[in-house]
Amino acid sequence: MKKGYNIRWSILALSILIALVSFSWYVEAQQSLSSSIGVIVYPSKGQTAQQQNQAEGECYSWAKQQTGIDPVAAASAPTGGQGSAAGKGERVRGAAKGAAAGAAVGAITGEDAGKAAGAGAAVGTVAGGREKRKAKKEQEQQAQQAKASTLQQFNKAFGACMEGKGYTIK
C-alpha cells in the first residue's frame, strides 16, 4: 500500500510542476510590452527572450521620451468626450423651434396656437435629442481617431528603436 501512496504523491507533484511551468510561460507571454501595444517583434539575430524583454523596455522608454506619448495612459483615457455636457442645449433649442413652428402653423390653420405650440415643442424635443446623440457620436469617433493616431506615432518610434537593436517589426 505504501508504494501506491508514493506514486500518487509523485503524480500530484508532477501535475503541479507542469501547471506551474505552463503558468510561467503564460505570465511571460502576457508581460510582453510589444504585444500590449500591438506590435509584432521578431528576434532576427537570435536574441533570447530575456534580451528581447530588455530591449523592449529600453525602446518603450525611449519612444515615450521622444514622442511624449505614454500608450498605457492613452489606452486608459476616456474617449467619450465630455459625457452629458457634450451637445448641451440641443433639446431645449429643438423644443423652442418646434413650439414656434407649431404656433405659426396653428395661427395659419386657425387651430389653437397653444396646443399646436405644445405639439411642436414635443416634436422639437425629440429632434433636438437626436441631434445631441449625433453630435456625441461624432465626438466619440473623433476622439477614437485621435487616440489611434497617437498610438500609431508611438509605435513608429518604438519600432525604429527595436529595428536599431536588430529586431524585425510588423
TIVO-2410 file (N, C-alpha, C; in nm, 3 decimals):
# residues 170
REC num residu      c1      c2      c3 atome chaine
REC   1      M   0.083  -0.119   0.000     N      A
REC   1      M   0.000   0.000   0.000    CA      A
REC   1      M   0.087   0.125   0.000     C      A
REC   2      K   0.203   0.120   0.063     N      A
REC   2      K   0.291   0.234   0.071    CA      A
REC   2      K   0.342   0.276  -0.066     C      A
REC   3      K   0.365   0.180  -0.156     N      A
REC   3      K   0.414   0.208  -0.289    CA      A
REC   3      K   0.309   0.287  -0.369     C      A
REC   4      G   0.183   0.251  -0.362     N      A
REC   4      G   0.075   0.322  -0.430    CA      A
REC   4      G   0.060   0.463  -0.378     C      A
REC   5      Y   0.082   0.483  -0.249     N      A
REC   5      Y   0.075   0.615  -0.186    CA      A
REC   5      Y   0.184   0.706  -0.245     C      A
REC   6      N   0.306   0.655  -0.262     N      A
REC   6      N   0.417   0.732  -0.318    CA      A
REC   6      N   0.393   0.767  -0.465     C      A
REC   7      I   0.334   0.675  -0.539     N      A
REC   7      I   0.304   0.700  -0.680    CA      A
REC   7      I   0.202   0.814  -0.692     C      A
REC   8      R   0.101   0.813  -0.606     N      A
REC   8      R   0.000   0.920  -0.609    CA      A
REC   8      R   0.064   1.056  -0.581     C      A
REC   9      W   0.153   1.059  -0.482     N      A
REC   9      W   0.220   1.186  -0.449    CA      A
REC   9      W   0.311   1.230  -0.562     C      A
REC  10      S   0.375   1.134  -0.627     N      A
REC  10      S   0.462   1.167  -0.740    CA      A
REC  10      S   0.381   1.223  -0.856     C      A
REC  11      I   0.267   1.164  -0.884     N      A
REC  11      I   0.180   1.212  -0.991    CA      A
REC  11      I   0.128   1.353  -0.957     C      A
REC  12      L   0.089   1.372  -0.833     N      A
REC  12      L   0.041   1.503  -0.789    CA      A
REC  12      L   0.151   1.608  -0.803     C      A
REC  13      A   0.272   1.575  -0.759     N      A
REC  13      A   0.384   1.668  -0.766    CA      A
REC  13      A   0.418   1.701  -0.912     C      A
REC  14      L   0.415   1.601  -0.998     N      A
REC  14      L   0.443   1.621  -1.140    CA      A
REC  14      L   0.334   1.709  -1.203     C      A
REC  15      S   0.210   1.687  -1.168     N      A
REC  15      S   0.100   1.768  -1.220    CA      A
REC  15      S   0.115   1.913  -1.178     C      A
REC  16      I   0.151   1.936  -1.053     N      A
REC  16      I   0.170   2.073  -1.003    CA      A
REC  16      I   0.287   2.139  -1.076     C      A
REC  17      L   0.394   2.066  -1.098     N      A
REC  17      L   0.510   2.119  -1.169    CA      A
REC  17      L   0.473   2.158  -1.312     C      A
REC  18      I   0.400   2.074  -1.380     N      A
REC  18      I   0.356   2.104  -1.517    CA      A
REC  18      I   0.268   2.229  -1.518     C      A
REC  19      A   0.177   2.237  -1.423     N      A
REC  19      A   0.089   2.354  -1.415    CA      A
REC  19      A   0.169   2.482  -1.390     C      A
REC  20      L   0.268   2.476  -1.302     N      A
REC  20      L   0.349   2.594  -1.273    CA      A
REC  20      L   0.432   2.638  -1.393     C      A
REC  21      V   0.490   2.543  -1.464     N      A
REC  21      V   0.568   2.576  -1.583    CA      A
REC  21      V   0.477   2.638  -1.690     C      A
REC  22      S   0.360   2.580  -1.710     N      A
REC  22      S   0.265   2.635  -1.807    CA      A
REC  22      S   0.223   2.776  -1.768     C      A
REC  23      F   0.197   2.796  -1.640     N      A
REC  23      F   0.156   2.928  -1.591    CA      A
REC  23      F   0.268   3.030  -1.611     C      A
REC  24      S   0.393   2.991  -1.585     N      A
REC  24      S   0.504   3.086  -1.600    CA      A
REC  24      S   0.519   3.127  -1.747     C      A
REC  25      W   0.499   3.035  -1.841     N      A
REC  25      W   0.503   3.071  -1.983    CA      A
REC  25      W   0.389   3.167  -2.017     C      A
REC  26      Y   0.273   3.141  -1.961     N      A
REC  26      Y   0.157   3.227  -1.984    CA      A
REC  26      Y   0.183   3.368  -1.931     C      A
REC  27      V   0.237   3.378  -1.809     N      A
REC  27      V   0.265   3.508  -1.749    CA      A
REC  27      V   0.371   3.582  -1.831     C      A
REC  28      E   0.475   3.512  -1.875     N      A
REC  28      E   0.580   3.575  -1.955    CA      A
REC  28      E   0.523   3.629  -2.085     C      A
REC  29      A   0.434   3.554  -2.149     N      A
REC  29      A   0.373   3.599  -2.273    CA      A
REC  29      A   0.284   3.720  -2.249     C      A
REC  30      Q   0.216   3.726  -2.135     N      A
REC  30      Q   0.127   3.837  -2.104    CA      A
REC  30      Q   0.205   3.965  -2.075     C      A
REC  31      Q   0.329   3.956  -2.032     N      A
REC  31      Q   0.405   4.072  -1.991    CA      A
REC  31      Q   0.482   4.137  -2.105     C      A
REC  32      S   0.473   4.089  -2.224     N      A
REC  32      S   0.546   4.145  -2.337    CA      A
REC  32      S   0.495   4.285  -2.368     C      A
REC  33      L   0.584   4.383  -2.364     N      A
REC  33      L   0.547   4.521  -2.396    CA      A
REC  33      L   0.498   4.533  -2.539     C      A
REC  34      S   0.567   4.466  -2.630     N      A
REC  34      S   0.531   4.479  -2.771    CA      A
REC  34      S   0.390   4.428  -2.797     C      A
REC  35      S   0.352   4.318  -2.734     N      A
REC  35      S   0.217   4.266  -2.757    CA      A
REC  35      S   0.112   4.357  -2.694     C      A
REC  36      S   0.147   4.426  -2.585     N      A
REC  36      S   0.049   4.514  -2.522    CA      A
REC  36      S   0.022   4.639  -2.604     C      A
REC  37      I   0.115   4.678  -2.692     N      A
REC  37      I   0.091   4.795  -2.777    CA      A
REC  37      I   0.058   4.755  -2.921     C      A
REC  38      G   0.046   4.626  -2.946     N      A
REC  38      G   0.002   4.578  -3.077    CA      A
REC  38      G   0.112   4.571  -3.182     C      A
REC  39      V   0.236   4.549  -3.140     N      A
REC  39      V   0.349   4.539  -3.233    CA      A
REC  39      V   0.404   4.397  -3.227     C      A
REC  40      I   0.434   4.342  -3.343     N      A
REC  40      I   0.494   4.209  -3.350    CA      A
REC  40      I   0.645   4.225  -3.363     C      A
REC  41      V   0.718   4.161  -3.274     N      A
REC  41      V   0.864   4.171  -3.273    CA      A
REC  41      V   0.923   4.033  -3.297     C      A
REC  42      Y   1.018   4.025  -3.392     N      A
REC  42      Y   1.086   3.900  -3.421    CA      A
REC  42      Y   1.236   3.919  -3.396     C      A
REC  43      P   1.296   3.832  -3.315     N      A
REC  43      P   1.441   3.844  -3.287    CA      A
REC  43      P   1.522   3.790  -3.405     C      A
REC  44      S   1.548   3.875  -3.504     N      A
REC  44      S   1.612   3.831  -3.629    CA      A
REC  44      S   1.759   3.796  -3.615     C      A
REC  45      K   1.821   3.829  -3.503     N      A
REC  45      K   1.961   3.796  -3.483    CA      A
REC  45      K   1.979   3.693  -3.372     C      A
REC  46      G   1.872   3.616  -3.346     N      A
REC  46      G   1.879   3.508  -3.248    CA      A
REC  46      G   1.881   3.554  -3.103     C      A
REC  47      Q   1.829   3.671  -3.075     N      A
REC  47      Q   1.827   3.720  -2.937    CA      A
REC  47      Q   1.738   3.631  -2.851     C      A
REC  48      T   1.773   3.622  -2.724     N      A
REC  48      T   1.694   3.543  -2.630    CA      A
REC  48      T   1.571   3.623  -2.588     C      A
REC  49      A   1.478   3.553  -2.523     N      A
REC  49      A   1.357   3.620  -2.473    CA      A
REC  49      A   1.394   3.726  -2.370     C      A
REC  50      Q   1.493   3.698  -2.288     N      A
REC  50      Q   1.537   3.795  -2.188    CA      A
REC  50      Q   1.596   3.919  -2.255     C      A
REC  51      Q   1.677   3.900  -2.359     N      A
REC  51      Q   1.734   4.014  -2.432    CA      A
REC  51      Q   1.622   4.095  -2.499     C      A
REC  52      Q   1.524   4.026  -2.553     N      A
REC  52      Q   1.413   4.094  -2.618    CA      A
REC  52      Q   1.333   4.176  -2.518     C      A
REC  53      N   1.304   4.119  -2.402     N      A
REC  53      N   1.231   4.193  -2.297    CA      A
REC  53      N   1.307   4.318  -2.255     C      A
REC  54      Q   1.440   4.305  -2.241     N      A
REC  54      Q   1.521   4.420  -2.203    CA      A
REC  54      Q   1.518   4.526  -2.312     C      A
REC  55      A   1.533   4.484  -2.437     N      A
REC  55      A   1.530   4.579  -2.550    CA      A
REC  55      A   1.394   4.648  -2.559     C      A
REC  56      E   1.286   4.571  -2.538     N      A
REC  56      E   1.152   4.630  -2.544    CA      A
REC  56      E   1.135   4.735  -2.435     C      A
REC  57      G   1.186   4.708  -2.315     N      A
REC  57      G   1.177   4.805  -2.207    CA      A
REC  57      G   1.252   4.933  -2.239     C      A
REC  58      E   1.373   4.917  -2.293     N      A
REC  58      E   1.453   5.034  -2.330    CA      A
REC  58      E   1.386   5.114  -2.442     C      A
REC  59      C   1.334   5.043  -2.541     N      A
REC  59      C   1.270   5.111  -2.654    CA      A
REC  59      C   1.138   5.176  -2.614     C      A
REC  60      Y   1.067   5.113  -2.523     N      A
REC  60      Y   0.942   5.172  -2.473    CA      A
REC  60      Y   0.972   5.306  -2.407     C      A
REC  61      S   1.073   5.307  -2.320     N      A
REC  61      S   1.112   5.431  -2.251    CA      A
REC  61      S   1.161   5.536  -2.351     C      A
REC  62      W   1.240   5.494  -2.448     N      A
REC  62      W   1.293   5.587  -2.547    CA      A
REC  62      W   1.181   5.646  -2.631     C      A
REC  63      A   1.090   5.563  -2.678     N      A
REC  63      A   0.979   5.611  -2.761    CA      A
REC  63      A   0.889   5.705  -2.680     C      A
REC  64      K   0.868   5.674  -2.554     N      A
REC  64      K   0.788   5.761  -2.467    CA      A
REC  64      K   0.854   5.897  -2.452     C      A
REC  65      Q   0.986   5.895  -2.436     N      A
REC  65      Q   1.061   6.020  -2.421    CA      A
REC  65      Q   1.059   6.101  -2.552     C      A
REC  66      Q   1.075   6.033  -2.666     N      A
REC  66      Q   1.082   6.101  -2.794    CA      A
REC  66      Q   0.948   6.159  -2.838     C      A
REC  67      T   0.841   6.087  -2.811     N      A
REC  67      T   0.709   6.129  -2.860    CA      A
REC  67      T   0.627   6.203  -2.755     C      A
REC  68      G   0.660   6.185  -2.629     N      A
REC  68      G   0.579   6.243  -2.523    CA      A
REC  68      G   0.448   6.168  -2.503     C      A
REC  69      I   0.442   6.047  -2.557     N      A
REC  69      I   0.320   5.966  -2.552    CA      A
REC  69      I   0.343   5.845  -2.463     C      A
REC  70      D   0.248   5.820  -2.374     N      A
REC  70      D   0.250   5.700  -2.291    CA      A
REC  70      D   0.130   5.616  -2.332     C      A
REC  71      P   0.151   5.507  -2.407     N      A
REC  71      P   0.038   5.428  -2.456    CA      A
REC  71      P  -0.051   5.372  -2.346     C      A
REC  72      V   0.007   5.344  -2.229     N      A
REC  72      V  -0.074   5.293  -2.119    CA      A
REC  72      V  -0.175   5.401  -2.076     C      A
REC  73      A  -0.128   5.525  -2.063     N      A
REC  73      A  -0.217   5.635  -2.025    CA      A
REC  73      A  -0.318   5.663  -2.136     C      A
REC  74      A  -0.272   5.657  -2.262     N      A
REC  74      A  -0.362   5.683  -2.375    CA      A
REC  74      A  -0.471   5.577  -2.384     C      A
REC  75      A  -0.435   5.452  -2.355     N      A
REC  75      A  -0.534   5.344  -2.363    CA      A
REC  75      A  -0.639   5.356  -2.254     C      A
REC  76      S  -0.600   5.409  -2.138     N      A
REC  76      S  -0.696   5.419  -2.028    CA      A
REC  76      S  -0.773   5.550  -2.029     C      A
REC  77      A  -0.733   5.644  -2.116     N      A
REC  77      A  -0.803   5.773  -2.122    CA      A
REC  77      A  -0.941   5.754  -2.185     C      A
REC  78      P  -1.043   5.820  -2.131     N      A
REC  78      P  -1.177   5.807  -2.189    CA      A
REC  78      P  -1.184   5.873  -2.326     C      A
REC  79      T  -1.263   5.813  -2.415     N      A
REC  79      T  -1.279   5.869  -2.550    CA      A
REC  79      T  -1.415   5.931  -2.570     C      A
REC  80      G  -1.499   5.930  -2.470     N      A
REC  80      G  -1.636   5.976  -2.485    CA      A
REC  80      G  -1.653   6.126  -2.483     C      A
REC  81      G  -1.545   6.201  -2.488     N      A
REC  81      G  -1.562   6.346  -2.490    CA      A
REC  81      G  -1.602   6.397  -2.353     C      A
REC  82      Q  -1.704   6.482  -2.348     N      A
REC  82      Q  -1.743   6.546  -2.225    CA      A
REC  82      Q  -1.864   6.483  -2.161     C      A
REC  83      G  -1.904   6.368  -2.204     N      A
REC  83      G  -2.017   6.297  -2.144    CA      A
REC  83      G  -2.147   6.369  -2.165     C      A
REC  84      S  -2.225   6.392  -2.058     N      A
REC  84      S  -2.357   6.453  -2.072    CA      A
REC  84      S  -2.349   6.600  -2.109     C      A
REC  85      A  -2.233   6.664  -2.089     N      A
REC  85      A  -2.218   6.804  -2.129    CA      A
REC  85      A  -2.203   6.816  -2.279     C      A
REC  86      A  -2.165   6.706  -2.347     N      A
REC  86      A  -2.150   6.710  -2.491    CA      A
REC  86      A  -2.286   6.730  -2.556     C      A
REC  87      G  -2.298   6.830  -2.641     N      A
REC  87      G  -2.425   6.855  -2.710    CA      A
REC  87      G  -2.526   6.922  -2.621     C      A
REC  88      K  -2.484   6.999  -2.523     N      A
REC  88      K  -2.572   7.062  -2.426    CA      A
REC  88      K  -2.665   7.162  -2.498     C      A
REC  89      G  -2.793   7.155  -2.470     N      A
REC  89      G  -2.888   7.252  -2.521    CA      A
REC  89      G  -2.963   7.214  -2.646     C      A
REC  90      E  -2.931   7.105  -2.712     N      A
REC  90      E  -2.999   7.070  -2.837    CA      A
REC  90      E  -3.148   7.045  -2.815     C      A
REC  91      R  -3.182   6.979  -2.706     N      A
REC  91      R  -3.324   6.951  -2.681    CA      A
REC  91      R  -3.403   7.078  -2.655     C      A
REC  92      V  -3.344   7.169  -2.578     N      A
REC  92      V  -3.412   7.295  -2.548    CA      A
REC  92      V  -3.431   7.375  -2.676     C      A
REC  93      R  -3.325   7.384  -2.756     N      A
REC  93      R  -3.336   7.456  -2.884    CA      A
REC  93      R  -3.438   7.389  -2.975     C      A
REC  94      G  -3.436   7.256  -2.977     N      A
REC  94      G  -3.533   7.183  -3.059    CA      A
REC  94      G  -3.676   7.210  -3.014     C      A
REC  95      A  -3.698   7.213  -2.882     N      A
REC  95      A  -3.832   7.240  -2.829    CA      A
REC  95      A  -3.876   7.381  -2.865     C      A
REC  96      A  -3.786   7.477  -2.854     N      A
REC  96      A  -3.820   7.616  -2.887    CA      A
REC  96      A  -3.854   7.630  -3.035     C      A
REC  97      K  -3.773   7.569  -3.120     N      A
REC  97      K  -3.801   7.575  -3.265    CA      A
REC  97      K  -3.934   7.507  -3.296     C      A
REC  98      G  -3.958   7.391  -3.235     N      A
REC  98      G  -4.083   7.319  -3.259    CA      A
REC  98      G  -4.203   7.397  -3.210     C      A
REC  99      A  -4.191   7.460  -3.093     N      A
REC  99      A  -4.302   7.539  -3.039    CA      A
REC  99      A  -4.333   7.657  -3.130     C      A
REC 100      A  -4.229   7.723  -3.179     N      A
REC 100      A  -4.251   7.837  -3.268    CA      A
REC 100      A  -4.316   7.792  -3.397     C      A
REC 101      A  -4.267   7.682  -3.453     N      A
REC 101      A  -4.325   7.632  -3.578    CA      A
REC 101      A  -4.469   7.587  -3.554     C      A
REC 102      G  -4.495   7.520  -3.441     N      A
REC 102      G  -4.630   7.475  -3.410    CA      A
REC 102      G  -4.726   7.591  -3.393     C      A
REC 103      A  -4.683   7.697  -3.325     N      A
REC 103      A  -4.767   7.814  -3.305    CA      A
REC 103      A  -4.798   7.881  -3.438     C      A
REC 104      A  -4.696   7.888  -3.525     N      A
REC 104      A  -4.717   7.950  -3.657    CA      A
REC 104      A  -4.815   7.869  -3.740     C      A
REC 105      V  -4.800   7.738  -3.739     N      A
REC 105      V  -4.893   7.653  -3.814    CA      A
REC 105      V  -5.032   7.664  -3.756     C      A
REC 106      G  -5.043   7.668  -3.624     N      A
REC 106      G  -5.174   7.681  -3.559    CA      A
REC 106      G  -5.241   7.812  -3.596     C      A
REC 107      A  -5.163   7.920  -3.601     N      A
REC 107      A  -5.219   8.050  -3.635    CA      A
REC 107      A  -5.265   8.053  -3.781     C      A
REC 108      I  -5.189   7.990  -3.869     N      A
REC 108      I  -5.224   7.989  -4.011    CA      A
REC 108      I  -5.348   7.904  -4.036     C      A
REC 109      T  -5.355   7.789  -3.972     N      A
REC 109      T  -5.468   7.697  -3.997    CA      A
REC 109      T  -5.589   7.730  -3.912     C      A
REC 110      G  -5.576   7.823  -3.819     N      A
REC 110      G  -5.689   7.861  -3.736    CA      A
REC 110      G  -5.709   7.769  -3.617     C      A
REC 111      E  -5.616   7.680  -3.589     N      A
REC 111      E  -5.627   7.591  -3.473    CA      A
REC 111      E  -5.580   7.666  -3.349     C      A
REC 112      D  -5.596   7.605  -3.235     N      A
REC 112      D  -5.549   7.664  -3.109    CA      A
REC 112      D  -5.397   7.671  -3.114     C      A
REC 113      A  -5.341   7.790  -3.117     N      A
REC 113      A  -5.197   7.811  -3.130    CA      A
REC 113      A  -5.122   7.750  -3.012     C      A
REC 114      G  -5.182   7.753  -2.892     N      A
REC 114      G  -5.117   7.696  -2.773    CA      A
REC 114      G  -5.101   7.547  -2.784     C      A
REC 115      K  -5.206   7.478  -2.830     N      A
REC 115      K  -5.196   7.332  -2.846    CA      A
REC 115      K  -5.096   7.297  -2.956     C      A
REC 116      A  -5.101   7.373  -3.066     N      A
REC 116      A  -5.008   7.347  -3.176    CA      A
REC 116      A  -4.865   7.372  -3.132     C      A
REC 117      A  -4.845   7.476  -3.050     N      A
REC 117      A  -4.710   7.505  -3.000    CA      A
REC 117      A  -4.662   7.391  -2.910     C      A
REC 118      G  -4.750   7.337  -2.826     N      A
REC 118      G  -4.714   7.224  -2.738    CA      A
REC 118      G  -4.675   7.102  -2.818     C      A
REC 119      A  -4.754   7.072  -2.922     N      A
REC 119      A  -4.721   6.958  -3.007    CA      A
REC 119      A  -4.588   6.980  -3.078     C      A
REC 120      G  -4.569   7.102  -3.127     N      A
REC 120      G  -4.443   7.134  -3.195    CA      A
REC 120      G  -4.324   7.124  -3.101     C      A
REC 121      A  -4.343   7.165  -2.976     N      A
REC 121      A  -4.235   7.156  -2.877    CA      A
REC 121      A  -4.196   7.011  -2.852     C      A
REC 122      A  -4.296   6.923  -2.844     N      A
REC 122      A  -4.268   6.780  -2.821    CA      A
REC 122      A  -4.187   6.723  -2.936     C      A
REC 123      V  -4.232   6.754  -3.058     N      A
REC 123      V  -4.159   6.705  -3.176    CA      A
REC 123      V  -4.018   6.764  -3.179     C      A
REC 124      G  -4.006   6.892  -3.146     N      A
REC 124      G  -3.875   6.958  -3.146    CA      A
REC 124      G  -3.781   6.900  -3.042     C      A
REC 125      T  -3.834   6.860  -2.926     N      A
REC 125      T  -3.751   6.799  -2.822    CA      A
REC 125      T  -3.692   6.668  -2.871     C      A
REC 126      V  -3.771   6.588  -2.938     N      A
REC 126      V  -3.723   6.461  -2.993    CA      A
REC 126      V  -3.614   6.487  -3.097     C      A
REC 127      A  -3.638   6.584  -3.185     N      A
REC 127      A  -3.539   6.615  -3.288    CA      A
REC 127      A  -3.411   6.667  -3.224     C      A
REC 128      G  -3.424   6.749  -3.120     N      A
REC 128      G  -3.305   6.800  -3.051    CA      A
REC 128      G  -3.226   6.689  -2.985     C      A
REC 129      G  -3.295   6.592  -2.928     N      A
REC 129      G  -3.227   6.476  -2.868    CA      A
REC 129      G  -3.151   6.397  -2.972     C      A
REC 130      R  -3.212   6.383  -3.089     N      A
REC 130      R  -3.145   6.312  -3.199    CA      A
REC 130      R  -3.018   6.387  -3.239     C      A
REC 131      E  -3.023   6.519  -3.245     N      A
REC 131      E  -2.905   6.599  -3.277    CA      A
REC 131      E  -2.797   6.582  -3.171     C      A
REC 132      K  -2.838   6.577  -3.047     N      A
REC 132      K  -2.743   6.560  -2.936    CA      A
REC 132      K  -2.671   6.425  -2.948     C      A
REC 133      R  -2.748   6.320  -2.974     N      A
REC 133      R  -2.686   6.187  -2.988    CA      A
REC 133      R  -2.591   6.183  -3.107     C      A
REC 134      K  -2.630   6.247  -3.216     N      A
REC 134      K  -2.545   6.250  -3.336    CA      A
REC 134      K  -2.415   6.325  -3.307     C      A
REC 135      A  -2.426   6.439  -3.239     N      A
REC 135      A  -2.306   6.517  -3.205    CA      A
REC 135      A  -2.213   6.438  -3.112     C      A
REC 136      K  -2.272   6.368  -3.016     N      A
REC 136      K  -2.191   6.289  -2.922    CA      A
REC 136      K  -2.120   6.175  -2.995     C      A
REC 137      K  -2.190   6.110  -3.087     N      A
REC 137      K  -2.129   6.000  -3.162    CA      A
REC 137      K  -2.013   6.051  -3.248     C      A
REC 138      E  -2.032   6.166  -3.312     N      A
REC 138      E  -1.925   6.223  -3.393    CA      A
REC 138      E  -1.804   6.259  -3.306     C      A
REC 139      Q  -1.830   6.313  -3.188     N      A
REC 139      Q  -1.723   6.350  -3.096    CA      A
REC 139      Q  -1.646   6.225  -3.051     C      A
REC 140      E  -1.717   6.117  -3.022     N      A
REC 140      E  -1.652   5.993  -2.981    CA      A
REC 140      E  -1.566   5.935  -3.093     C      A
REC 141      Q  -1.616   5.944  -3.218     N      A
REC 141      Q  -1.538   5.894  -3.331    CA      A
REC 141      Q  -1.411   5.975  -3.350     C      A
REC 142      Q  -1.419   6.106  -3.335     N      A
REC 142      Q  -1.301   6.190  -3.348    CA      A
REC 142      Q  -1.200   6.159  -3.239     C      A
REC 143      A  -1.247   6.136  -3.118     N      A
REC 143      A  -1.157   6.102  -3.007    CA      A
REC 143      A  -1.089   5.968  -3.033     C      A
REC 144      Q  -1.163   5.870  -3.086     N      A
REC 144      Q  -1.105   5.738  -3.117    CA      A
REC 144      Q  -0.997   5.751  -3.225     C      A
REC 145      Q  -1.025   5.833  -3.328     N      A
REC 145      Q  -0.927   5.853  -3.434    CA      A
REC 145      Q  -0.801   5.920  -3.381     C      A
REC 146      A  -0.818   6.018  -3.292     N      A
REC 146      A  -0.703   6.086  -3.234    CA      A
REC 146      A  -0.620   5.990  -3.150     C      A
REC 147      K  -0.688   5.904  -3.075     N      A
REC 147      K  -0.617   5.806  -2.992    CA      A
REC 147      K  -0.540   5.707  -3.080     C      A
REC 148      A  -0.601   5.661  -3.188     N      A
REC 148      A  -0.535   5.568  -3.278    CA      A
REC 148      A  -0.412   5.633  -3.343     C      A
REC 149      S  -0.425   5.758  -3.382     N      A
REC 149      S  -0.313   5.831  -3.442    CA      A
REC 149      S  -0.199   5.847  -3.343     C      A
REC 150      T  -0.232   5.875  -3.219     N      A
REC 150      T  -0.132   5.892  -3.114    CA      A
REC 150      T  -0.056   5.761  -3.091     C      A
REC 151      L  -0.130   5.652  -3.082     N      A
REC 151      L  -0.067   5.521  -3.061    CA      A
REC 151      L   0.019   5.483  -3.181     C      A
REC 152      Q  -0.027   5.516  -3.300     N      A
REC 152      Q   0.049   5.486  -3.422    CA      A
REC 152      Q   0.184   5.561  -3.420     C      A
REC 153      Q   0.183   5.685  -3.375     N      A
REC 153      Q   0.307   5.764  -3.366    CA      A
REC 153      Q   0.403   5.699  -3.266     C      A
REC 154      F   0.353   5.656  -3.152     N      A
REC 154      F   0.438   5.591  -3.052    CA      A
REC 154      F   0.495   5.461  -3.110     C      A
REC 155      N   0.409   5.381  -3.173     N      A
REC 155      N   0.454   5.252  -3.228    CA      A
REC 155      N   0.563   5.270  -3.333     C      A
REC 156      K   0.554   5.378  -3.408     N      A
REC 156      K   0.656   5.406  -3.509    CA      A
REC 156      K   0.792   5.429  -3.442     C      A
REC 157      A   0.793   5.507  -3.335     N      A
REC 157      A   0.918   5.532  -3.262    CA      A
REC 157      A   0.969   5.404  -3.196     C      A
REC 158      F   0.878   5.328  -3.135     N      A
REC 158      F   0.915   5.202  -3.071    CA      A
REC 158      F   0.976   5.107  -3.174     C      A
REC 159      G   0.913   5.097  -3.291     N      A
REC 159      G   0.963   5.009  -3.397    CA      A
REC 159      G   1.099   5.051  -3.448     C      A
REC 160      A   1.122   5.182  -3.463     N      A
REC 160      A   1.252   5.231  -3.509    CA      A
REC 160      A   1.362   5.191  -3.411     C      A
REC 161      C   1.333   5.204  -3.283     N      A
REC 161      C   1.430   5.167  -3.181    CA      A
REC 161      C   1.459   5.017  -3.185     C      A
REC 162      M   1.354   4.936  -3.193     N      A
REC 162      M   1.372   4.791  -3.194    CA      A
REC 162      M   1.447   4.745  -3.319     C      A
REC 163      E   1.418   4.807  -3.433     N      A
REC 163      E   1.492   4.772  -3.555    CA      A
REC 163      E   1.640   4.806  -3.540     C      A
REC 164      G   1.668   4.917  -3.473     N      A
REC 164      G   1.807   4.955  -3.447    CA      A
REC 164      G   1.879   4.856  -3.357     C      A
REC 165      K   1.805   4.780  -3.281     N      A
REC 165      K   1.863   4.678  -3.191    CA      A
REC 165      K   1.864   4.539  -3.255     C      A
REC 166      G   1.826   4.532  -3.383     N      A
REC 166      G   1.838   4.405  -3.455    CA      A
REC 166      G   1.713   4.318  -3.455     C      A
REC 167      Y   1.596   4.379  -3.438     N      A
REC 167      Y   1.469   4.304  -3.440    CA      A
REC 167      Y   1.391   4.343  -3.564     C      A
REC 168      T   1.310   4.250  -3.611     N      A
REC 168      T   1.219   4.278  -3.721    CA      A
REC 168      T   1.083   4.313  -3.662     C      A
REC 169      I   1.022   4.420  -3.710     N      A
REC 169      I   0.897   4.470  -3.655    CA      A
REC 169      I   0.788   4.465  -3.760     C      A
REC 170      K   0.669   4.425  -3.718     N      A
REC 170      K   0.550   4.428  -3.806    CA      A
REC 170      K   0.435   4.482  -3.727     C      A
***
